[in-house]
Amino acid sequence: MKTTASLDEAMTGRVFTPGDEDYDRVRRVWNGTIDITPAVIARCRDTEDVVRAVEFALDHNLDVSIRGGGHNVAGTALVEDGLVIDLTEMREVEIDADRRVARVQGGATLADVDGATFEYGLVTPSGFISDTGIAGLALKGGMGHTMRRFGLTCDNIVAVRLVTSDGEVRRVTEDDTDLMWALRGGPLDLGVVTEFEFRLHPIESEVRLILSAFPAEEGVEMNRFLTELMDDAPRELGLVSFYASFPDDDDLPREIRDREAIVLFGMYSGDRDGEVVASIVEHPHSLADMGGWMSYPEAQSVLDEEYPDGMRYYWKSLYLDDVDDEVLQIIDRYGRDRPSPETTLDLWTMGGAVEDFGADKSAFAGRNASYMVAIEANWVDADDDEGCIRWAREVFDALRPYSRGGIYMNFPGSREERNDAIDQLDDPVLERLRTVRDGIDPHRLFTPA
């Protein structure tokens, strides 16, 4: 490869290559298991920088990856010996309150977006952890607290600014039917989104965070309670369960210190008289309720400290149409036999506005599922890599016979497992995606497979 001096001179941002003083710091990502050495990292400051980086990659026949502002658990934000288009310094958020639209750069985090929109009493639905990057979350779906009320994050994309593989800058809107369909939750990278326009929704000044712990030995009963409750729950309620280990910490309620538990976690964004919250926090098996009424941005960041930068992560997922006793027993068995205290096994409830959004408008694969199981192996010591990854794969294999097929592309396991999942999509969906890809990325710069 020729020198990167021409790229460095053409960009307002910085270019990093192996041997540079800050290269190792810049190439590190949130997931401590990821150790990838790109040939070039182009840290862009604006769309023109992205254009220059795309042109450089094409001229020098480099594989490309795109790094947004957040987690990217499978490490696909980096590419070995290729070029990383790094958007982490592009984090501006502008609000058009009259139109109820947020213009968001591709490196912004959920905290950036929530902080800006909530000043106007507005939100766009997003994930559970505030330092997640909005771009990756949205482009692969976007599941979170308010999805049952407002839809997935991808459902609320109304336009994007897209840099394509020939260096063209396009504004893609809902009039671009096929391309917008593919960008809303589809598994293929079709270009670099440098700016989103998200639809905004009014939100109450305070929401009710639900963070209620119950004995782990009541896990089957509490998950059954969860599924029955959500059958008739208002859309203002989003709720998941997860098995967890609480430390012996004086800051925690005495009842849960040094204890295994199943936790009901979620958000209620309805009125304060809603009886559904009481049915959870006053349940007879409740050990402690650590939630309460608070602002939406506060609720969005409650679990941030549980997912620190540099810890080791391996996440898998699958969708379920039904959760019968066999499934509950499998979840309980693995949930109570997790390989590390940081690991969780989660049951997410879907439906509501997620199901309303037409499949003709979005390529998101799990839209009609009732539930998703999120298998979150999280650990500290590299010596535990094999055991934690093996546990996650065993859970996945045990539940796969009950799955409706498909995975959440933000929790794919590994890069290779993501690619396998793409190949297993329904033939009409995969054919349509590849047709869109061939039209927008004929050079196969972003999706070579």
MOZI-V870715 format. One record per pair of residues at least 12 apart in sequence whose C-alpha atoms are under 10 Angstrom apart, sorted by the first residue. I is the first residue (numbers start at 1). GAP is how many residues later the second one is. Records with the same first field share a line. If there is no record, write none. Layout:
# MOZI-V870715
I=GAP  GAP
This chain:
# MOZI-V870715
1=38  58  59  60  61
2=57  58
4=12  13  35  36  38  52
6=46  50
7=35  42  45  46  48  49  50
8=34  41  44  45
10=38  39  42  43
11=31  32  33  34  35  37  38  39  40  41  42
12=31  32  33  34  36  37
13=29  30  31  32  33  36  37  73  74  76
14=27  28  29  30  31  35  72
15=25  26  27  28  29  38  69  70  71
16=22  23  24  25  26  27  67  68
17=20  21  22  23  24  25  66
18=19  20  21  22  23  63
23=14  15  17  18
24=12  13
26=15  17  60
27=13  14  50  51  57  59
28=47  50  281  282
29=38  41  42  43  44  46  48  49  280  281
30=40  41  42  43  45  102  277  278  279  280  281  282  283
31=40  41  42  43  44  276  277  278  279  280  281  282  283  347
32=41  43  276  277  278  279  280  281  347  348  349  350
33=40  41  42  277  278  279  280  281  346  347  349  352
34=39  40  41  42  44  276  278  279
35=40  43  45
36=39  40  41  42  43  44  45  46
37=41  42  43  44  45  46  47
38=25  26  27  40  41  42  43  44  45  46
39=23  24  40  41  42  43  44  45
40=13  17  22  24  39  40  41  42  43  44  45
41=12  23  24  25  26  37  38  41  42  43  44  45
42=12  24  25  41  42  43  44  45
43=24  41  42  43  44  45  46  47
44=41  42  43  44  45  46  63  150
45=41  42  43  44  45  46  62  149
46=41  43  44  59  60  148  149
47=40  43  58  59  114  115  116  122  145  146  147  148
48=115  119  121  146
49=36  38
50=35  36  37  112  113  114  117  119  142  143  144
51=34  111  112  113  114  115  116  117  118  141
52=115
53=30  31  32  33  114
54=29  30  31  109  110  111  112  113  114  137  138  391  392
55=109  110  111  112  113
56=27  111
57=25  26  27  28  108  388
58=107  108  109  385  386  387
60=22  23
61=21  22  382  384
62=17  19  20  21  22  383
63=16  17  18  19  20  21  381  382  383  384  385
64=13  14  15  16  17  18  19  20  21  127  380  381  382  383  384
65=12  13  14  15  17  18  19  20  21  124  126  127  380  381  382
66=12  13  17  18  19  20  21  40  69  70  123  125  126  127  380
67=17  18  19  20  21  39  40  66  68  69  125
68=17  18  19  20  21  22  23  37  38  39  40  41  64  65  66  67  68  69  124  125  126
69=17  18  19  20  21  22  36  37  38  39  40  41  62  63  64  65  66  67
70=18  37  38  39  40  59  60  61  62  63  64  65  66  67  239
71=38  58  60  61  62  63  65  66  236  238  339
72=60  61  64  65  338  339
73=239  240  241  242  243  337  338  339  340  341  342
74=239  240  241  242  335  336  337  338  339  340  341  342  343  344
75=338  339  340
76=338  339  340  342
77=59
85=107
86=20  21
87=18  19  20  21  48  105  106  107
88=17  18  19  20  21  45
89=16  17  18  19
90=14  15  16  17  18  104  105
91=13  14  15  16  17  18  21  22  42  43  103  104
92=12  13  14  15  16  17  20  21  24  103
93=12  13  15  16  19  20  21  22  23  24  102  103  104
94=19  22  23  103
95=18  21  22  24  25  27  102  103  105
96=21  24  101  103  104
97=20  23  24  25  103
99=100  101
100=17  20  22  23  24  97  98  99  100  101  102
101=16  21  22  23  55  56  57  58  95  96  97  98  99  100
102=14  15  20  21  22  55  56  93  94  95  96  97  98
103=56  57  92  93  94  95  96
104=12  30  31  56  90  91  92  93  94
105=29  30  55  56  88  89  90  91  92
106=27  28  29  30  54  55  86  87  88  89  90
107=26  27  28  29  86  87  88
108=23  24  25  26  27  87
109=20  21  22  23  24  25  26  27  28
110=14  15  16  17  18  19  20  21  22  23  24  25  27  187  190  191
111=18  19  20  21  22  23  186  187  189  190
112=18  19  20  21  22  185
113=13  17  20  21  85  184
114=12  16  182  183  184  186
115=181  182  183
116=181
117=83  84  85  86  180
118=82  83  84  85  86  87  177  178  179
119=86
120=80  82  83
121=79  80  81  82  83  84  85  175
122=77  78  79  80  81  82  83  174
123=23  27  75  76  77  78  79  80  81  173  174
124=22  23  26  27  28  29  30  31  32  33  74  75  76  77  78  79
125=13  17  18  19  20  21  22  23  24  25  26  27  28  29  30  31  73  74  75  76
126=12  15  16  17  18  19  20  21  24  25  26  27  28  30  174
127=14  15  16  17  18  19  20  25  26  173  174
128=14  15  16  17  18  138  171  172  173  174  175  176
129=15  170  171  172  173  174  175  176  177  178
130=167  168  169  170  171  172  173  174
131=169  170  173  176  177  178
132=172
134=19  20  62
135=18  19  57  58  59  60  61
136=49  57  273  274
137=15  16  17  48  272  273
138=14  15  16  17  18  19  45  46  47  48  58  60  272
139=14  15  16  18  43  44  45  46  47  48  49  50  54  224  225  270  271
140=12  13  14  42  43  44  45  46  47  48  49  223  224  225  268  269  270  271
141=12  13  14  42  43  44  45  46  221  222  223  224  225  226  267  268  269
142=12  13  14  42  43  222  266  267  268
143=205  207  211  265  267
144=94  95  96  122  123  156  204  205  206
145=64  91  92  93  94  95  120  121  122  123  124  154  155  203  204  205
146=89  90  91  92  93  120  121  122  123  206  207  208
147=88  89  90  91  202  203  204  205  206  207  208
148=86  87  88  89  90  91  201  202  203  204  205  206  207  208
149=52  85  86  87  88  89  120  202  203  204  205
150=49  50  51  85  86  202  203  204  206  207
151=199  200  201  202  203  204  205  206  216
152=32  33  201  202  203  205  212  215
153=31  32  45  46  201
154=26  27  29  30  31  32  44  45  208  209  210
155=26  29  30  43  44  198  199  202  203  206  207  209
156=28  40  41  42  43  44  45  201
157=16  17  23  26  27  39  40  41  42  43
158=14  15  16  17  22  26  38  39  40  41
159=12  13  14  15  16  17  21  36  37  38  39  40
160=12  13  14  20  23  32  33  34  35  36  37  38
161=12  30  31  32  33  34  35  36
162=28  29  30  31  32  33  34
163=27  28  29  30  31  32  277
164=26  27  28  29  276  277  278  279  281  282
165=25  26  27  275  276  277  278  279  280  281
166=25  274  275  276  277  279
167=24  25
168=23
169=22  23  24  25
170=23
171=22  24  25
172=21  24
173=24
174=187
177=183  184  185
178=182  183  184  185  254  255  257  258
179=182  183  253  254  256  257  258  260  261
180=181  182  183  256
181=178  179  180  181  182  183  251  252  255
182=178  179  180  181  182  247  250  251  252  254  255
183=178  179  180  181  250  253
184=177  178  179  180
185=176  177  178  179  180  181  182  223  224  225
186=176  177  178  179  223  236  243  244  247
187=176  177  178  221  222  223  231  232  234  235  238  243  246  260
188=175  221  231  234  242  245  246  248  249  258  259  260  261
189=248  252  255  256  257  258  259
190=243  246  247  248  249  250  251  252  254  255  256  257
191=246  249  250  253  254  255  256
192=254
203=66  67  92  93
204=65  66  67  91  92
205=64  88  89  90  91
206=62  63  64  65  66  86  87  88  89  90  91  92  93
207=29  60  61  62  63  64  65  85  86  87  88  89  90  91  92
208=29  58  59  60  61  62  63  64  69  83  84  85  86  87  88  91
209=28  29  30  56  57  58  59  60  68  80  81  82  83  84  85  86  87  89  90  91  93
210=27  28  29  30  53  54  55  56  57  58  67  70  71  79  80  81  82  83  89
211=28  29  30  52  53  54  55  56  69  70  77  78  79  80  81  91
212=29  49  50  51  52  53  54  68  69  70  71  74  75  76  77  78  79
213=28  29  30  31  33  42  43  47  48  49  50  51  52  67  68  72  73  74  75  76  77
214=29  41  42  45  46  47  48  49  50  67  69  70  71  72  73  74  75
215=28  40  41  44  45  46  47  48  70  71  72
216=26  27  28  29  43  44  45  46  47  116  119  120
217=43  44  45  115  119
218=43  44  67  114
219=22  23  24  42  43  44  109  110  112  113  114  116  117
220=42  105  107  108  109  110  111  112  113
221=64  104  107  111
222=19  40  41  42  58  61  63  64  106
223=17  18  19  39  40  41  100  105  108  109  124
224=99  100  101  104
225=55  58
226=13  14  15  38  54  121  122  123
227=12  13  14  95  96  97  120  121  122  143  144
229=47  50  51
230=46  119  120  121  140
231=118  120  139
232=44
233=43  119
234=34  35  36  40  42  118
235=33  34  35  115  116  117  118
236=31  32  33  34  35  38  116
237=29  30  31  32  33  37  39  40  115
238=27  28  29  30  31  110  111  112  113  114
239=25  26  27  28  29  108  109  110  111
240=23  24  25  26  27  106  107  108  109  110  131  132  133  134
241=21  22  23  24  25  103  104  105  106  107  108  132
242=19  20  21  22  23  89  93  101  102  103  104  105  106  131  132  133  134
243=17  18  19  20  21  88  89  91  92  93  94  95  98  100  101  102  103  104
244=15  16  17  18  19  91  92  94  96  97  98  99  100  101  102
245=12  13  14  15  16  17  18  91  93  95  96  97  98  99
246=12  13  14  15  95  96
247=12  13  94
252=36  38
253=34  35  36  37
254=33  34
255=31  32  33
256=31  32
260=75  76  81
261=26  74  75
262=24  70  73  74  82  83  84
263=23  24  25  26  83
264=16  17  22  25  82  83
265=25  26  81  83
266=25  33  34  82
267=24  25  26  29  32  33
268=25
269=24  27
272=21
306=36  72
307=35  71
310=70
311=31  67  68  69  70  71
312=30  65  66  67  68  69  70  72  73  76
313=29  30  63  64  65  66  67  72  75  76  100
314=29  61  62  63  64  65  71  74  75  76  78  79  97  98  99  100
315=28  29  30  59  60  61  62  63  74  77  78  95  96  97  98  99
316=57  58  59  60  61  73  76  77  79  80  91  92  93  94  95  96  97  98  101  102
317=29  30  55  56  57  58  59  75  76  78  79  82  83  89  90  91  92  93  94  95  96
318=48  51  53  54  55  56  57  78  81  82  84  85  86  87  88  89  90  91  93  94
319=28  29  31  46  47  48  49  50  51  52  53  54  55  80  81  83  84  85  86  87  88  89
320=27  28  29  46  48  49  50  51  52  53  79  80  81  82  83  84  85  86
321=45  47  48  49  50  51  81  82  83  84
322=47  48  49  50  80  81  82
323=24  47  48  79  80
324=78
326=73  76
327=71  72  74  75  76
328=19
330=65  68  69
331=14  15  16  42  44  64  67  68
332=13
333=62
334=41  57  58  60  61  64
335=40  60
337=54
338=38  39  40  49  50  53  54
339=38  39  40  45  48  49  50  51  52  53
340=37  38  39  40  41  44  47  48
341=36  37  38  39
342=34  35  36  37  38
343=32  33  34  35  36  45  49
344=30  31  32  33  34
345=28  29  30  31  32  47  50
346=26  27  28  29  30
347=24  25  26  27  28
348=22  23  24  25  26
349=20  21  22  23  24
350=16  17  18  19  20  21  22
351=16  17  18  19  20
352=16  18
353=14
354=12  13  14  15  16
355=12  13  14  15
356=12
363=66  67  69  70
364=42  43  44  45  65
365=40  41  42  43  44  60  61  64
366=38  39  40  41  42  43
368=36
369=34  35  36  37
370=34
371=32
372=31  35  36
373=22  23  26  30  34  35
374=18  21  22  33  34  37
375=16  17  18  20  21  36  38
376=12  13  15  16  35  37
377=12  13  14  15  16  36
378=14
389=24
392=21
393=20
405=16  19  20  21
406=15  16  18  19  20
407=14  15  18
408=13
409=12  13
419=30
422=27
423=26
434=13  15
